[in-house]
């Protein structure tokens, strides 16, 4: 961008150089979205597992058994 603003390269050269970077940025954004969804699912699973563990412990305590 600085080269373009300093008129060291033409607008056409700037666009040519920028296009691959825009493609990479788009791919990175897609990766971030996918990883965010994966993390959210993992967190939900972990919370569900903790809930089941707590239920099991409570049920076992009510029956007078150690888990």
C-alpha positions in Angstrom: 0.0 0.0 0.0 2.8 2.4 0.9 4.5 1.8 -2.5 1.3 2.6 -4.2 0.7 5.7 -2.1 4.2 6.9 -2.7 3.6 6.3 -6.4 6.4 3.8 -6.6 4.1 1.3 -8.3 1.1 1.7 -10.6 -2.5 0.9 -9.6 -2.4 -2.2 -11.8 0.8 -3.5 -10.1 -0.8 -2.8 -6.7 -3.9 -4.7 -7.6 -1.8 -7.6 -9.0 0.2 -7.8 -5.8 -2.9 -7.4 -3.6 -5.0 -10.1 -5.2 -3.0 -13.1 -3.8 -3.0 -11.5 -0.4 -6.8 -11.0 -0.5 -7.1 -14.7 -1.4 -4.9 -15.7 1.6 -6.9 -13.4 3.9 -10.1 -15.0 2.8 -8.8 -18.5 3.4 -7.5 -17.5 6.8 -11.0 -16.0 7.7 -12.6 -19.3 6.7 -10.1 -21.2 8.9 -10.9 -18.9 11.8 -14.6 -19.5 11.3 -14.1 -23.3 11.2 -11.9 -23.3 14.3 -14.3 -21.1 16.2 -17.2 -23.5 15.4 -15.0 -26.5 16.4 -14.1 -24.8 19.7 -17.8 -24.0 20.4 -18.8 -27.6 19.8 -15.9 -28.8 22.0 -16.9 -26.5 24.8 -20.5 -27.7 24.6 -19.4 -31.3 24.8 -17.1 -30.6 27.8 -20.0 -28.9 29.6 -22.3 -31.8 28.8 -19.7 -34.3 30.2 -19.3 -32.2 33.4 -23.1 -32.2 33.8 -23.3 -36.0 33.4 -20.4 -36.4 35.9 -22.1 -34.2 38.4 -25.4 -36.0 38.0 -23.7 -39.4 38.4 -21.9 -38.2 41.6 -25.2 -36.8 43.0 -27.1 -40.0 42.2 -24.3 -42.2 43.7 -24.3 -40.0 46.8 -28.1 -40.4 47.1 -27.6 -44.2 46.9 -24.8 -44.1 49.4 -22.1 -45.3 46.9 -18.7 -44.0 45.9 -18.2 -43.3 42.2 
